[in-house]
Amino acid sequence: MIDAKDVSQEKAAHYEKRARRVIENLQRRGMNGLYVPDRPAALAAVMDMIPLGAVVARGDSMSADQVGVIPEIIKRNQNKLIDPFSIEWSKEEERYRLERESFFADILVVGANAITLDGQLVSVDGNGNRVAATIYGPKKVICVVGINKIVKDTAAAIERVHDLAAPVNAGRFVRIRNPKMADLPCVRTGVCVDCRHEWRICNYTIIISGAMPQHKGRINVVIVGEELGI
């Protein structure tokens, strides 16, 4: 008997169609794209992209964390891992040292706040290390994004960040890192007001629209057919 209320197959087909369109446009822009249906497939794909012996840097990415990339790298025990997030928040200088060291890694595992249908990556950062290393430094970037991160265009991407990702992420930082961020307007009200707060997390915005010939294929985007991150 057909369950008229079950649209899981239709949603999966819709997700894949959108992802394929994004991937085609990524290729035109000098970036690689791969669609996988779920988290286990995403983990396998990411690990296949990381050669044994490669130095891997961790960028702040809930999506990659939800896929389980970092524990799998540690379990493999064949790659040096540069992980600024393994250091306590209070040890600022040590974290800063690892953030700078990340630029010399072979591979950066990171996420993005949004990806457009025409193949542009959009990310907003407070500290800048995540977006800076995505642009330049590590030889290869593996960017993990959930299907929920696909948006119409860059305007919609930035709107998504300010309406959803930034307020929720700032609230997460209050809980796990810095209680002082509780005073951020987006945390208190749930609405971005383009504040000038000292702990503002929307200081650096990047739009990656392509790559120079020498960097073609450097950025590799794994699109997962599940909602990931914020």
N, C-alpha and C positions, 0 to 999 in steps of 0.2 A: 504493500500500500504506500502510495506517495504521500509524504508529509508536506502539505502546502505551506506550513510555517517554517520549514527548514530551508534556508537560503544559503547555507554554507558553501555549497558547490558554486552557486552563482557569484557569491562574494569572492571566493578564491579565484574564479576566472576573471572577475573584474580587476582584482588586485594585480594579477599577472599581466593583464593587458596594459594597465597603467605603468607597471614596472618596465615592461618591454619598451614602451614608448620613451621612458626616461633613459633607458640603457642605450637605445639608438642615438639619442641626442648627446649623451655623455661621450659616446665614441666619436661623434662629429667634433666634439670639443677637445679631443686628445686625452680623454679619461676612459678608464675601463669600468664596466658595470656587469653585475651578476645578480640574477634573481634566484632566491631560494624560498621554499614554501614555509619553513618554520625554523625555530631556534636550533634544533639539533643539526639540521642541514647547514645553517649559518655557521655554527661552530666548526663543522668539518671543513667548510669552504675556507674559513679564515685560517685555520691551522694548516691547510694545504698551501696557503700563500706565504707561510713563515718557514723558511728553510732552517734546518738544524744549524746551530751555531750563530744565527743572526742575532744581533742586539735589538731588542724590542723595547720601545718606550710606550708607556701608557698615558694616553690623553684622557681627560675627564669625559667619560661616556657611559651613561646609564644603559644605553642600548647594548654596547659591547659587554658590560657587566652582566646584563640579563641573559645574554647568550652564553656567558661563562668562559670568556676568552682567557682572562688572566689566570684563574685557577688551572685551566688546562695547560697553559704555558709553564706554570710552576710544576705541575704534575709531570710534564714531559721532561723537565730537568735537562734540556739541551740548549737553552737560550738564556743569555744574560737579560734580565728584566730591569729596566729603569722605571721605577714606580714612585713618583713624588707623593702619591696618595697613601703610601705605606708609612709615611712620616706624620707624627702628631702635628696638629695645627699650630701648636705653640712653638715648634721648632722651625721657625720661619726660614732661617738661613740655610738649613739642611734641605728643606723643600725647594728653596730657590736654586740651590746648587744642582739638584736633580732635574729641575725644570730646564735649566740651561744645558745640562748634559744631554737631555732628550733630543736636542737639535743635531747631535752627532750620531744618533742611532741609525741602524739600518732600516728599521721599520717603525712607524708610528701607528698604533691602533687607537682610533678615535671615532667620534660620532659627528653628527651635524644637526643643527636645529631644524633644517628643512632642506628639501631638494625640489626643484621646480620641474614641471613636465618637459621643459625644453633643456633640461640637463645642467642647471646651475646649482651649486651648493651654497647654502647660506648659513652662517653661524655668527652668534653674538657671544662675546666673552667679557668677563669682568677684569681678569688679570692679564689676558692677552697671550699667555704662553700656548694655550691650546690652538688658537687660530693662527698664531705666528708659525708654529711648527707644522701646521697643516699646509700653509703656503710654501714654506721653504725650510730646508734642513735635512730631515730624514730622507733616505734614498727612496723609500716606498711608503705610501700612506694607505692604510686599510681603513675605510670609513664604513661603519655599520649603521644602517638606518632602517627603521621599521616602516611599514607601508603607510602608517599614519603621518609620516613626515613629508609625503608628496603633496605639493600644493600647485596652484595654477601658475603663479609667476613670482618674481622677487618681491613685489609689493605684498602679496598674500603671505610670503615667507616671513617678512619682517613683522607683519601684523600678527602672525601666529606666535612669534617670539614674544612680543609685548603683551598679547592678550592671554597667553597660556604658559609658554615655557618659562619665561623670566619670573613671573610671580610664584609659580609652583617650585621652580628650582631655588629661588631665594628662600622660600619657606623650608625647603630641604636642608639648605645650608645652615639655617638657624638651628635645626635639630641636630645636625651631625658635625658642624664645624665651628660656627661663630654666632653666639647668641646676640651679639651686637647688631646683626642684620635684622633682628626683629623689628627694628625701627624703620626699615625701608618702607616707603609708601605702598609699594606693590604687595608687601607682606601684610601690612595693616589693612589695606582696602581691597586687595585683589585686582587693582587697576594700575596700569603703568601711567605715570604722569610726567615722564621724561625728567626725572628728579636730578638733583645735584648732590645727592647724599654721598658721604665719603665711602660708603660700602656698596655703592651702585654696582650692579653686576652686568650692566649693558654699556660698557665703555668702548668696546671694539667690535665693529661689525664688518664681516668680510663677505664678498660675493665672488665665488670662484667660477669664472666663465670660460676658462680654457687653460691651455698649457703651451709653453714654448716648445719648439721641436725637440730640444734636448731633455725636456721633462715629460714628453708624451708617454702616457701609460704609468706615470708615477703614482697618480691617485687611482685607487681601486675601490669602487663603491659596491658593497654587498647590501642589496635590498631584500629585506625579510618580509614575507607575507603575513606578518603578525604586527600588532601594535607594540612598539618598544619605546622606551624612554619617555620623555615628556613632550 
